[in-house]
Amino acid sequence: MDFTLPEELRLLKDNLRRFVNAEMIPVERETCENDELKPEWRDKFQKRAKELGIWMMEVPEEYGGMGLGVMPRVVVWEELARTVALPARGDSIMGPTVRAILYDLEGEMKEKYLLPVLRGEKRACFAQTEPDAGSDPGSMRTTAVRDGDQYVINGVKRFISGADKSQFAQVMAATDRSKGSHGGISCFLVDMDTPGVKITARYQTMMGDRPCEIVFDNARVPAGNRVGGEGEGFKMGQKWLGVGRIKHGARALGVAERCLEMATSYAKQRVTFGKPLSERQAIQFMLVDSYVELHAARLMVYQAAAKADAGEDNRVEAYVSKSYADEMAFRVADRCMQIHGGIALTTDLPIEKFWRQQRSFRITEGATEVMKMVIARHVLKTFGN
């Protein structure tokens, strides 16, 4: 399969590259505070996003968005990831963040939850991870028990990004624990001001964000707030997480390319023992390994995106992309840090932030080891006798 980008995507990529280089990178250590865009920069970048044609790029056209396919989104994610001017999570310069689950809403639920999010009037968080059920949703302890025309939810969700700024949560809860993730998990929309719902902790992470812990103590939710059928929640969540894994891969491409650019430039300039670092074979091999791994990762991510846009099953490719690219970008950031030496440890340069963020991405939305477990099933099924 040929992964040469069509002309319109090459043009978009070039325009974004110029925007990032000229308007973001020069100010990238000034734009955020507590992993949130400062209002003046958010307004400026959102205005430019509209001019560049990426505003509401993930929102379907029927709701006023651009409805871009996965490949165009990969191009955008990749280019914007070349700078630390934007938060890794949270604020978006491309409009409201809408989980795919919300597009399944109908009637009154659509009016109450989806449309206000699209208008920027409400924010939502996605509550699946628990203290004992991160990458293993089958062991989920949060339960939703039917009681007449309501569900009673009890449990704890942890590391929920944006919960303290959200008006409602998309909560995954076990409605039949005996079935685990195979038909035992349902999705509910829970207003954050519901009695029995309380944010009990905020965790300061090394990436700068503060995800929350949410406790549900006999929180009563109307049965009509269940999205989809009982037991369909995990399957619906995976639909969004699948694209999220490609997004991880795309962001990793941008991080790795910027780190490779910085490392190569510095290696040419820095002279030690009478020679530039770029003439040291040890440094050359670091640069070569970074280049080759970035090239391989880009082919993986682009193929996963192309299959998604073609309507083909790309689950394995998405797992491979996330697993390989996130690990690759961390290695490249680490080499970039090593080549720069002590100056890379300072916040004067973006290297330390790339390094911290990529370290976290090896865990979030599916740890590398879990990705490999799923890929192993495919390998064992496909190869051998």
C-alpha positions as CSV (number, residue, x, y, z in Angstrom):
1,M,0.0,0.0,0.0
2,D,1.3,3.4,-1.0
3,F,1.4,5.9,1.9
4,T,2.3,9.0,0.0
5,L,-0.1,11.6,1.3
6,P,-2.5,13.1,-1.2
7,E,-1.8,16.7,-2.3
8,E,-4.4,18.3,0.0
9,L,-2.9,16.6,3.1
10,R,0.6,17.5,2.1
11,L,-0.6,21.1,1.8
12,L,-2.2,20.9,5.2
13,K,0.9,19.4,6.7
14,D,3.1,22.2,5.3
15,N,0.8,24.9,6.6
16,L,0.7,23.4,10.0
17,R,4.5,23.0,10.0
18,R,4.9,26.7,9.3
19,F,2.4,27.6,11.9
20,V,4.0,25.5,14.6
21,N,7.5,26.6,13.7
22,A,6.7,30.3,13.5
23,E,4.0,30.9,16.1
24,M,4.2,28.1,18.6
25,I,7.8,26.9,19.1
26,P,9.2,30.4,19.9
27,V,6.7,30.8,22.8
28,E,6.2,27.2,23.8
29,R,7.4,27.5,27.4
30,E,5.1,30.5,28.0
31,T,1.7,29.3,26.9
32,C,0.6,26.9,29.6
33,E,0.0,27.1,33.3
34,N,-0.8,24.0,35.3
35,D,-1.1,22.1,32.0
36,E,-3.9,24.4,30.8
37,L,-3.5,26.9,28.0
38,K,-3.6,30.5,29.3
39,P,-6.7,32.3,28.0
40,E,-4.9,34.7,25.8
41,W,-3.0,31.9,24.0
42,R,-6.1,29.7,23.8
43,D,-8.0,32.5,22.0
44,K,-5.0,33.2,19.6
45,F,-4.5,29.5,18.8
46,Q,-8.2,28.8,18.3
47,K,-8.5,31.7,15.9
48,R,-5.5,30.3,13.9
49,A,-7.1,26.8,14.0
50,K,-10.2,28.2,12.3
51,E,-8.0,29.9,9.7
52,L,-6.0,26.7,9.0
53,G,-9.2,24.7,8.6
54,I,-8.8,22.3,11.5
55,W,-11.5,23.8,13.8
56,M,-13.9,21.0,15.0
57,M,-12.1,18.6,12.7
58,E,-13.4,15.5,14.5
59,V,-17.0,16.6,14.7
60,P,-19.3,15.1,12.0
61,E,-20.6,17.5,9.3
62,E,-24.2,17.1,10.4
63,Y,-23.3,18.8,13.7
64,G,-21.4,21.7,12.1
65,G,-17.9,20.1,12.1
66,M,-15.5,19.1,9.4
67,G,-15.9,15.3,9.8
68,L,-12.4,14.6,8.8
69,G,-11.2,11.1,8.4
70,V,-8.6,9.5,10.6
71,M,-5.7,10.1,8.2
72,P,-6.2,13.9,8.1
73,R,-6.4,13.9,11.8
74,V,-3.2,12.0,12.1
75,V,-1.5,14.7,10.0
76,V,-2.8,17.4,12.4
77,W,-2.0,15.5,15.6
78,E,1.5,14.7,14.3
79,E,2.4,18.3,13.4
80,L,0.9,19.9,16.6
81,A,2.9,17.3,18.7
82,R,6.1,18.9,17.5
83,T,5.7,21.6,20.2
84,V,5.0,21.6,23.9
85,A,3.0,24.9,23.5
86,L,-0.2,22.8,23.9
87,P,-1.2,20.7,26.9
88,A,-0.9,17.0,26.4
89,R,-4.4,16.6,27.6
90,G,-7.3,19.0,28.4
91,D,-7.7,22.2,26.4
92,S,-8.0,21.8,22.7
93,I,-7.4,24.5,20.1
94,M,-9.6,22.7,17.7
95,G,-12.9,23.1,19.5
96,P,-14.9,20.9,22.0
97,T,-13.7,17.4,22.8
98,V,-16.6,15.0,22.1
99,R,-16.3,11.3,22.9
100,A,-17.6,9.1,20.2
101,I,-20.1,7.6,22.6
102,L,-22.1,10.8,22.7
103,Y,-23.0,10.6,19.0
104,D,-25.1,7.5,19.9
105,L,-27.5,9.7,21.9
106,E,-31.0,10.4,20.7
107,G,-33.9,12.7,21.6
108,E,-33.8,14.3,25.0
109,M,-30.4,12.9,25.9
110,K,-28.9,14.4,22.7
111,E,-30.4,17.8,23.7
112,K,-29.1,17.6,27.3
113,Y,-25.6,16.2,26.7
114,L,-24.3,16.1,23.1
115,L,-25.4,19.5,21.8
116,P,-24.3,21.6,24.8
117,V,-20.8,20.0,24.5
118,L,-20.7,20.9,20.8
119,R,-21.7,24.4,21.7
120,G,-18.9,24.6,24.3
121,E,-21.5,25.0,27.1
122,K,-20.7,21.7,28.9
123,R,-17.6,19.6,29.3
124,A,-17.5,15.8,29.8
125,C,-14.9,13.5,31.3
126,F,-14.5,9.8,30.7
127,A,-14.5,7.7,33.8
128,Q,-13.3,4.1,33.4
129,T,-10.0,3.7,35.2
130,E,-10.1,2.4,38.8
131,P,-7.6,1.8,41.6
132,D,-7.8,-2.0,40.8
133,A,-8.9,-1.8,37.2
134,G,-6.7,0.3,34.9
135,S,-5.8,-1.8,31.9
136,D,-8.0,-4.7,33.2
137,P,-11.6,-3.4,32.9
138,G,-12.8,-6.9,33.5
139,S,-12.0,-6.5,37.2
140,M,-14.0,-3.3,37.5
141,R,-15.5,-2.9,40.9
142,T,-17.8,0.1,40.3
143,T,-21.3,-1.3,40.0
144,A,-24.6,-0.1,38.7
145,V,-27.6,-1.9,40.1
146,R,-31.0,-1.5,38.6
147,D,-33.7,-0.2,41.0
148,G,-36.9,0.4,39.2
149,D,-36.4,3.2,36.7
150,Q,-33.0,4.1,38.2
151,Y,-29.5,2.7,38.6
152,V,-27.6,2.9,41.8
153,I,-23.9,3.4,41.2
154,N,-21.2,2.6,43.8
155,G,-17.5,2.6,43.4
156,V,-14.3,4.7,42.8
157,K,-12.8,6.0,39.6
158,R,-9.2,7.2,39.6
159,F,-7.0,9.3,37.3
160,I,-10.0,10.9,35.6
161,S,-8.7,13.8,33.5
162,G,-10.8,17.0,33.6
163,A,-13.3,15.7,36.1
164,D,-13.1,18.9,38.2
165,K,-14.0,21.0,35.1
166,S,-16.7,18.8,33.7
167,Q,-20.5,19.0,34.1
168,F,-21.0,15.3,33.5
169,A,-19.1,12.1,33.3
170,Q,-19.3,9.1,31.0
171,V,-19.1,6.4,33.6
172,M,-18.3,2.8,32.9
173,A,-19.8,0.5,35.5
174,A,-20.4,-3.2,35.9
175,T,-24.0,-4.3,35.5
176,D,-23.0,-8.0,35.6
177,R,-19.6,-8.6,37.1
178,S,-19.7,-12.3,36.2
179,K,-19.4,-11.3,32.5
180,G,-16.5,-8.9,33.0
181,S,-15.7,-6.8,29.9
182,H,-17.6,-9.3,27.7
183,G,-21.1,-8.0,28.1
184,G,-20.9,-7.0,31.8
185,I,-20.1,-3.3,31.6
186,S,-22.5,-0.5,30.8
187,C,-22.1,3.2,30.1
188,F,-24.0,5.9,32.0
189,L,-24.0,9.7,31.8
190,V,-23.8,11.0,35.3
191,D,-24.2,14.7,36.2
192,M,-21.3,15.7,38.4
193,D,-23.7,17.5,40.8
194,T,-25.7,14.2,41.4
195,P,-26.0,13.5,45.1
196,G,-23.5,10.8,46.0
197,V,-20.9,11.9,43.4
198,K,-17.9,13.5,44.9
199,I,-14.3,14.4,43.8
200,T,-12.2,13.2,46.7
201,A,-8.6,13.7,45.4
202,R,-6.5,15.3,42.7
203,Y,-3.2,13.8,41.8
204,Q,-0.4,16.1,40.8
205,T,1.5,14.2,38.1
206,M,5.0,14.7,36.7
207,M,3.3,15.8,33.4
208,G,1.8,18.8,35.1
209,D,-1.9,17.8,35.0
210,R,-4.1,16.9,38.0
211,P,-6.4,14.0,37.2
212,C,-9.1,13.3,39.8
213,E,-10.5,10.5,41.9
214,I,-14.3,10.3,41.9
215,V,-16.3,8.4,44.5
216,F,-19.9,7.2,43.7
217,D,-21.8,6.5,47.0
218,N,-25.3,5.3,46.2
219,A,-25.5,7.8,43.3
220,R,-28.9,7.4,41.6
221,V,-29.0,7.8,37.9
222,P,-32.1,7.6,35.7
223,A,-32.2,4.4,33.6
224,G,-32.6,6.7,30.6
225,N,-29.0,7.9,31.2
226,R,-27.7,4.5,30.2
227,V,-26.1,4.8,26.7
228,G,-26.8,1.8,24.5
229,G,-28.0,-1.5,25.9
230,E,-27.0,-3.0,29.2
231,G,-23.6,-4.6,28.8
232,E,-22.6,-2.7,25.7
233,G,-20.6,0.0,27.5
234,F,-17.1,-1.5,27.1
235,K,-17.7,-2.2,23.4
236,M,-18.8,1.4,22.9
237,G,-15.8,2.8,24.8
238,Q,-13.4,0.7,22.7
239,K,-14.7,2.3,19.6
240,W,-13.4,5.7,20.9
241,L,-10.2,4.2,22.4
242,G,-9.3,2.6,19.1
243,V,-8.9,6.0,17.4
244,G,-7.2,7.2,20.6
245,R,-4.5,4.6,20.1
246,I,-3.8,5.9,16.6
247,K,-3.7,9.4,18.1
248,H,-1.1,8.2,20.5
249,G,0.9,6.9,17.6
250,A,0.5,10.2,15.6
251,R,1.6,12.3,18.5
252,A,4.6,10.1,19.0
253,L,5.7,10.8,15.4
254,G,5.6,14.6,16.1
255,V,7.6,14.3,19.3
256,A,10.2,12.0,17.8
257,E,10.7,14.2,14.7
258,R,11.1,17.4,16.8
259,C,13.6,15.6,19.1
260,L,15.5,14.2,16.1
261,E,15.7,17.8,14.7
262,M,16.9,19.2,17.9
263,A,19.4,16.4,18.5
264,T,20.9,16.6,15.0
265,S,21.2,20.4,15.1
266,Y,22.9,20.3,18.5
267,A,25.2,17.5,17.5
268,K,26.5,19.6,14.6
269,Q,27.1,22.7,16.8
270,R,28.5,21.2,20.0
271,V,32.3,20.6,19.9
272,T,34.0,18.3,22.4
273,F,37.6,17.3,22.4
274,G,38.2,19.2,19.2
275,K,35.4,17.7,17.1
276,P,31.6,18.2,16.7
277,L,29.4,15.6,18.4
278,S,28.1,14.8,14.9
279,E,31.5,13.2,14.0
280,R,31.3,10.8,17.0
281,Q,30.1,7.4,15.9
282,A,28.2,6.9,19.2
283,I,26.2,10.0,18.5
284,Q,25.7,9.1,14.8
285,F,24.2,5.8,15.8
286,M,21.8,7.4,18.2
287,L,20.6,9.7,15.4
288,V,20.4,6.8,12.9
289,D,18.4,4.6,15.3
290,S,16.0,7.5,15.9
291,Y,15.5,8.1,12.2
292,V,15.0,4.5,11.3
293,E,12.5,3.9,14.2
294,L,10.6,7.1,13.3
295,H,10.3,5.9,9.7
296,A,9.0,2.5,10.8
297,A,6.5,4.1,13.2
298,R,5.2,6.5,10.6
299,L,4.4,3.6,8.2
300,M,2.6,1.8,11.0
301,V,0.5,4.7,12.1
302,Y,-0.3,5.8,8.5
303,Q,-1.4,2.2,7.7
304,A,-3.7,2.0,10.7
305,A,-5.3,5.3,9.8
306,A,-5.7,4.3,6.1
307,K,-7.4,1.1,7.1
308,A,-9.7,3.0,9.4
309,D,-10.7,5.4,6.6
310,A,-11.3,2.4,4.3
311,G,-13.7,0.9,6.8
312,E,-11.4,-2.1,7.4
313,D,-10.7,-3.8,10.7
314,N,-7.6,-2.0,12.1
315,R,-7.7,-3.1,15.7
316,V,-4.3,-5.0,15.5
317,E,-2.7,-2.1,13.6
318,A,-4.0,0.4,16.2
319,Y,-2.5,-1.7,19.0
320,V,0.8,-2.1,17.2
321,S,1.0,1.6,16.4
322,K,0.4,2.7,20.0
323,S,2.7,0.1,21.4
324,Y,5.6,0.7,19.0
325,A,5.3,4.5,18.5
326,D,4.9,5.5,22.2
327,E,8.0,3.4,23.1
328,M,9.9,4.7,20.1
329,A,9.2,8.4,20.9
330,F,10.4,7.9,24.5
331,R,13.6,6.4,23.3
332,V,14.1,9.3,20.8
333,A,13.4,11.9,23.5
334,D,15.8,10.1,25.8
335,R,18.6,10.0,23.2
336,C,17.9,13.7,22.5
337,M,18.3,14.4,26.2
338,Q,21.6,12.4,26.4
339,I,23.0,14.2,23.4
340,H,22.2,17.6,24.8
341,G,23.7,16.7,28.2
342,G,22.9,18.9,31.2
343,I,21.1,21.7,29.4
344,A,18.4,19.2,28.4
345,L,17.5,18.8,32.1
346,T,16.5,22.5,32.3
347,T,13.1,23.9,31.5
348,D,14.7,26.3,29.0
349,L,14.4,23.6,26.4
350,P,11.3,21.4,25.7
351,I,13.2,18.2,25.9
352,E,12.4,17.4,29.5
353,K,8.7,17.9,28.9
354,F,8.7,15.7,25.8
355,W,10.5,13.1,27.9
356,R,8.0,13.3,30.8
357,Q,5.0,13.2,28.5
358,Q,6.2,10.3,26.5
359,R,7.0,8.4,29.6
360,S,3.4,8.8,30.7
361,F,2.0,7.7,27.3
362,R,3.7,4.3,27.7
363,I,1.1,3.7,30.5
364,T,-2.0,5.7,29.6
365,E,-4.9,4.4,27.4
366,G,-3.4,1.0,27.5
367,A,0.1,0.2,28.9
368,T,2.6,-1.2,26.4
369,E,2.5,-4.6,28.1
370,V,-1.3,-4.8,27.7
371,M,-1.0,-3.9,24.0
372,K,1.5,-6.7,23.7
373,M,-0.9,-9.2,25.4
374,V,-3.6,-8.3,22.8
375,I,-1.1,-8.5,19.9
376,A,0.1,-11.8,21.2
377,R,-3.4,-13.3,20.8
378,H,-3.3,-12.2,17.1
379,V,0.1,-13.7,16.6
380,L,-0.8,-17.0,18.2
381,K,-4.0,-17.2,16.2
382,T,-2.4,-16.2,12.9
383,F,1.0,-18.0,12.9
384,G,2.2,-21.5,13.6
385,N,0.4,-24.8,13.5
